Amino acid sequence: MHLRGNEVIQHVYRRHYFPFVFSVIKILAASFPFYFLLFVAEGSMPRNVFYTSFALITLLFVFVFCYVSFVYWADKLLVTNFRVIYVNWKLANVSEENEAELEAIQDIHIVEKGILSFLPFLDYGTLTIATAASEVSVCFQKAPNPDEIKRFIFSLK
């Protein structure tokens, strides 16, 4: 991502933290059977094999946790004085950038899930920015407080 001449970043938005908690819970749930089987087989294996297996399983799930964390938190929505840029990381080494010029923005659509979205820790949703010809330029999922982002973008416009 390169900024143009006289372009200044006004605000950077990252994904909401609450959906990340569910990803961590899934990782922990996926690791449970491996630890359970290891502790069931503990009596039938030498101590050094048990500790090595325990360390390998822990290392594997720490790696998975770090990878998922990076891909989740690396996504960001940058609002500059000229455009809105969304950097979406598909994998740890593959990212995709979408942008929309501020003057070309026709509509910003928000979808929030749940009746408790008025609570700050549950206020997240999908922010979709459409430009001319009903073309969707940016779709930022799990956006924190999408109403505030929409107001901020329209205030710059």
MISEVEX-234047 format. One line per field, with one value per residue: residue in three letters; residue number from 1; x, y, z of N, C-alpha, C in turn. Coordinates in steps of 0.02 Angstrom, whole numbers, plus 50000, padded with zeros to 5 digits. Atoms other than C-alpha are relative to their C-alpha. Layout:
<rs>
code: [ala  ...]
pos: [NUM  ...]
n.X: [X  ...]
n.Y: [Y  ...]
n.Z: [Z  ...]
ca.X: [X  ...]
ca.Y: [Y  ...]
ca.Z: [Z  ...]
c.X: [X  ...]
c.Y: [Y  ...]
c.Z: [Z  ...]
</rs>
This chain:
<rs>
code: [met  his  leu  arg  gly  asn  glu  val  ile  gln  his  val  tyr  arg  arg  his  tyr  phe  pro  phe  val  phe  ser  val  ile  lys  ile  leu  ala  ala  ser  phe  pro  phe  tyr  phe  leu  leu  phe  val  ala  glu  gly  ser  met  pro  arg  asn  val  phe  tyr  thr  ser  phe  ala  leu  ile  thr  leu  leu  phe  val  phe  val  phe  cys  tyr  val  ser  phe  val  tyr  trp  ala  asp  lys  leu  leu  val  thr  asn  phe  arg  val  ile  tyr  val  asn  trp  lys  leu  ala  asn  val  ser  glu  glu  asn  glu  ala  glu  leu  glu  ala  ile  gln  asp  ile  his  ile  val  glu  lys  gly  ile  leu  ser  phe  leu  pro  phe  leu  asp  tyr  gly  thr  leu  thr  ile  ala  thr  ala  ala  ser  glu  val  ser  val  cys  phe  gln  lys  ala  pro  asn  pro  asp  glu  ile  lys  arg  phe  ile  phe  ser  leu  lys]
pos: [1  2  3  4  5  6  7  8  9  10  11  12  13  14  15  16  17  18  19  20  21  22  23  24  25  26  27  28  29  30  31  32  33  34  35  36  37  38  39  40  41  42  43  44  45  46  47  48  49  50  51  52  53  54  55  56  57  58  59  60  61  62  63  64  65  66  67  68  69  70  71  72  73  74  75  76  77  78  79  80  81  82  83  84  85  86  87  88  89  90  91  92  93  94  95  96  97  98  99  100  101  102  103  104  105  106  107  108  109  110  111  112  113  114  115  116  117  118  119  120  121  122  123  124  125  126  127  128  129  130  131  132  133  134  135  136  137  138  139  140  141  142  143  144  145  146  147  148  149  150  151  152  153  154  155  156  157]
n.X: [50042  49962  50040  49988  49976  50046  50049  49984  50044  50042  50017  49988  50046  49985  50058  50023  49966  50046  50000  49936  50006  50028  49946  49957  50037  49997  49933  49995  50042  49966  49941  50020  49994  49929  49975  50037  49969  49932  50004  50024  49944  49941  49972  49970  49942  49947  50009  49971  50044  50060  49984  49987  50065  50035  49968  50016  50071  50006  49968  50044  50058  49976  49990  50067  50027  49964  50018  50069  49999  49971  50045  50059  49985  49966  50051  50013  50035  49967  50039  49956  50038  50022  50029  50005  49960  50009  49947  50027  49950  50030  49952  49947  49958  50043  50048  50038  50018  50056  50004  50055  49989  50052  50052  50035  50042  50072  50038  49967  50051  49977  50038  49980  50036  50020  50038  49958  49946  49991  49946  49936  49961  50035  50017  49960  50041  49970  50004  49993  49997  50015  49985  50043  50024  50015  49943  49976  49928  49970  50043  49961  50038  49982  49979  50022  50045  50006  50035  49951  49958  50042  50004  49935  49988  50043  49977  49944  50026]
n.Y: [49942  49938  49939  49952  49935  49963  50045  50011  50049  49968  50049  50071  50045  50071  50040  50001  50054  50051  50061  50033  50044  50064  50035  50029  50056  50055  50028  50037  50060  50046  50028  50042  50073  50020  50003  50054  50063  50002  50016  50069  50045  49981  50057  50051  49973  49972  49930  49953  50000  49962  49928  49978  49997  49943  49940  49995  49981  49930  49959  50000  49957  49931  49977  49989  49940  49941  49992  49975  49932  49954  49991  49963  49931  49963  49965  49932  49952  49935  49945  49943  49941  50008  50065  50052  50057  50059  50050  50063  50054  50066  50045  49962  49970  49978  49948  49970  49931  49969  49929  49960  49928  49971  49968  50050  50041  49988  50026  50041  50045  50031  50056  50019  50060  50006  49946  49969  49963  49935  50007  49987  50059  50040  49956  50012  50021  49995  49934  50007  49935  50006  49941  49990  50059  50052  50044  50004  49991  50020  50038  50009  50042  49996  49931  49974  49942  49979  49935  49946  49999  49969  49928  49970  49996  49949  49934  49981  49991]
n.Z: [50000  50006  49996  50053  49976  49956  49969  49930  49968  49949  49948  50016  49964  50002  49984  49930  49962  49975  50040  49992  49942  50024  50034  49948  49970  50048  49998  49938  50006  50046  49967  49944  50011  50003  49931  49967  50021  49972  49929  49993  50017  49961  49963  50044  50037  49958  49981  50049  50058  49980  49998  50069  50034  49971  50027  50072  50006  49978  50051  50059  49988  49994  50069  50030  49968  50027  50070  50002  49972  50049  50057  49976  49980  50053  50041  49976  50043  49994  50027  50012  50020  50069  50016  49948  50023  49959  50009  49977  50003  50011  49967  49970  50052  50055  49981  50054  49984  50035  49982  50028  49994  49958  50040  50040  49957  50009  49944  49950  49971  49938  49974  49932  49979  49930  49969  49949  50032  49968  49952  50035  50015  50051  50056  50059  50056  50066  50031  50072  50033  50071  50040  50058  50037  49950  49995  49932  50000  49937  49955  49939  49954  49929  49989  49935  50002  50070  50006  49991  50060  50053  49986  50011  50073  50029  49977  50043  50068]
ca.X: [50000  50069  50000  49984  50055  49970  49874  49866  49797  49652  49608  49654  49522  49562  49442  49341  49418  49260  49252  49437  49391  49288  49438  49543  49408  49405  49594  49585  49443  49544  49694  49597  49584  49772  49812  49678  49751  49925  49874  49779  49935  50052  50074  50123  50265  50431  50438  50552  50434  50286  50372  50432  50257  50183  50307  50274  50085  50102  50221  50102  49953  50055  50106  49923  49872  50007  49962  49775  49812  49922  49798  49654  49740  49835  49673  49643  49536  49632  49535  49637  49587  49563  49510  49465  49586  49551  49700  49636  49760  49704  49858  50014  50100  49950  49857  49728  49696  49532  49505  49369  49392  49296  49207  49157  49071  48885  48827  48890  48789  48804  48750  48758  48712  48617  48502  48642  48746  48718  48845  49022  49100  48969  48959  49035  48973  49004  49038  49010  49061  48986  49047  48970  48874  48832  49004  49058  49234  49264  49186  49259  49195  49198  49218  49215  49071  49023  48905  49049  49156  49013  48991  49178  49189  49040  49114  49270  49166]
ca.Y: [50000  50167  50336  50467  50643  50745  50591  50571  50425  50490  50330  50144  50015  49836  49693  49680  49574  49478  49360  49324  49249  49117  49075  49048  48938  48833  48812  48759  48637  48563  48537  48451  48277  48273  48313  48191  48048  48091  48085  47922  47843  47919  47758  47655  47766  47821  47990  48071  48018  48088  48256  48265  48227  48355  48486  48448  48459  48622  48692  48644  48731  48884  48897  48879  49012  49133  49103  49130  49284  49362  49332  49400  49556  49601  49648  49834  49971  50132  50293  50430  50604  50541  50358  50206  50060  49885  49767  49589  49451  49285  49190  49242  49282  49329  49492  49582  49769  49851  50037  50163  50348  50455  50555  50395  50317  50301  50198  50120  49970  49900  49731  49701  49535  49510  49612  49653  49753  49909  49838  49897  49724  49651  49798  49728  49689  49699  49864  49864  50016  50030  50149  50205  50077  49979  49904  49841  49903  49864  49732  49742  49598  49598  49787  49869  49990  50000  50148  50254  50205  50253  50422  50454  50415  50525  50666  50663  50658]
ca.Z: [50000  49948  49994  49860  49872  50010  50068  50256  50356  50461  50553  50556  50604  50648  50672  50832  50969  51019  50868  50896  51065  50974  50865  51020  51096  50937  50944  51126  51088  50944  51058  51197  51115  51083  51264  51324  51221  51281  51463  51438  51361  51491  51590  51439  51378  51448  51534  51404  51263  51360  51390  51210  51145  51264  51205  51020  51041  51136  51006  50865  50945  50992  50809  50754  50881  50820  50638  50666  50772  50638  50497  50604  50672  50513  50423  50431  50359  50327  50303  50222  50168  49987  49997  50102  50089  50153  50175  50189  50232  50158  50220  50312  50147  50036  50056  49952  49945  49899  49893  49861  49825  49950  49815  49724  49875  49841  49990  50150  50207  50383  50448  50636  50711  50871  50979  51100  50977  51082  51206  51161  51174  51056  50934  50776  50603  50417  50332  50144  50042  49868  49735  49570  49466  49626  49626  49798  49828  50010  50124  50300  50407  50597  50597  50769  50789  50605  50635  50697  50547  50430  50515  50508  50322  50281  50387  50277  50119]
c.X: [50044  49952  50020  50028  49945  49946  50022  49950  49963  49985  50014  49953  50023  49938  49984  50030  49953  49997  50067  49999  49972  50052  50047  49967  50001  50069  50009  49959  50033  50060  49982  50006  50073  50030  49966  50031  50070  49998  49972  50057  50062  50033  50035  50060  50052  49989  50027  49958  49937  50014  50014  49935  49960  50027  49983  49928  49991  50030  49956  49941  50019  50012  49933  49969  50033  49981  49929  49997  50027  49951  49939  50016  50036  49951  49988  49964  50032  49955  50048  49957  49976  49962  49996  50034  49990  50055  49976  50053  49964  50041  50055  50044  49959  49950  49967  49980  49942  49996  49940  50017  49942  49945  49961  49953  49927  49961  50046  49946  50031  49954  50030  49958  49983  49964  50040  50057  50009  50053  50067  50040  49966  49983  50050  49954  50038  49986  50014  49996  49991  50016  49952  49985  49989  50055  50025  50076  50032  49947  50042  49958  50029  50028  49976  49958  49991  49962  50048  50046  49962  49995  50066  50015  49958  50020  50059  49977  49966]
c.Y: [50062  50059  50047  50065  50036  49956  49985  49950  50035  49952  49929  49959  49929  49962  50002  49940  49943  49938  49962  49952  49933  49960  49967  49941  49939  49966  49958  49935  49949  49968  49951  49925  49976  49994  49942  49932  49992  49982  49930  49951  50013  49941  49950  50025  50027  50075  50048  50003  50040  50075  50027  50008  50060  50066  50010  50021  50073  50047  50006  50048  50072  50030  50015  50064  50063  50014  50031  50072  50050  50014  50041  50073  50040  50036  50069  50041  50068  50053  50059  50060  49995  49934  49956  49938  49943  49950  49936  49945  49934  49946  50044  50035  50026  50051  50029  50070  50022  50072  50033  50074  50030  50032  49951  49956  50020  49980  49961  49960  49965  49943  49982  49942  50005  50061  50037  50041  50070  49997  50007  49937  49953  50042  49991  49976  50006  50068  49991  50069  49988  50065  50004  49934  49941  49949  50001  50003  49971  49963  49981  49962  50006  50069  50023  50063  50028  50066  50058  50006  50034  50075  50035  50009  50055  50070  50024  50016  50066]
c.Z: [50000  50004  49944  50031  50038  50032  50071  50029  50057  50057  49974  50043  49991  50019  50075  50035  50020  49956  50004  50060  49979  49962  50050  50034  49954  50001  50064  49997  49954  50033  50055  49986  49998  50070  50038  49983  50028  50073  50013  49988  50042  50035  49957  49960  50048  50012  49947  49937  50016  49999  49930  49961  50025  49972  49926  49989  50019  49948  49938  50011  50015  49931  49967  50029  49972  49928  49994  50026  49949  49943  50022  50012  49946  49954  50029  49947  50013  49967  49993  49980  49927  49986  50062  49972  50049  49982  50032  49991  49993  50036  50029  49948  49940  50027  49938  50022  49956  50022  49966  50011  50040  49958  49957  50042  49993  50063  50046  50035  50060  50018  50068  50021  50074  50026  50053  49971  50029  50055  49964  49983  49951  49938  49943  49944  49935  49971  49926  49968  49925  49965  49941  49965  50046  50006  50073  49998  50062  50042  50061  50050  50070  50018  50069  49991  49930  49991  50007  49940  49943  50009  49986  49926  49969  50024  49958  49929  49996]
</rs>
